[in-house]
Amino acid sequence: MPARVPSPYKPARPALVEPIQQPLNSSVVLPAAAPPSQALFFQTTQGSPGFNPVYTNMETQGQLSNPKIFVIRGFRLHVAQSLIVNGTSQQITTDLAPKFTLETIAESYWYRMFIGVKEYLRTPMFYVSSGLGVWASMAGAGGATPNTFGAVSALGAPHHSNYYKITRRPIVIPPQQNFQGELNLGPALASFAAPDARVWNFLEGDLGREVM
């Protein structure tokens, strides 16, 4: 690919862009005791209290600063994981969701994506695979104590190519255009097993900076 390509935003403009393949990512925490009816992605910056590039790489709230653009080529939704040993969740940090919590969240929420006032995707959460994280299992050696079995759960098999891809045409986020991802609660969900669960939304694609 050449170092610079014509801008996909308003192609009649003479601007070029320097494309960099990288995601935009944002995360929210769903409280176990009171799951919200709606949670918004890309509305918190990495400079916000408690946030850093692990939780989001947004530098401007809800938009890209001029002259940056982003070409979306796919979506991921990722829920932090935990280890299951003999059917018991072994919590490591407060950001880890047990297997059954993961299933409850994935089957209770639906996702949609807006750029400006236009909706570009609406689907159950479990349809948007993560393709991220660690997947492992282990078995005990037997003997006097019962064998143990451990496994890590994820939203879809953790292959990096396993995510919702856009095949018709890429979706462009222009400079300074508001956009957001949403998790919306479908079936009634009064609570889920503690602890709270962090959910990430990744937009896969190319980040570019327009240059004249």
Summary of the structure (lengths in Angstrom):
residues: 212
radius of gyration: 19.4
end to end distance: 18.7
largest distance: 74.8
contacts: 618
relative contact order: 0.32
helix: 6%
strand: 39%
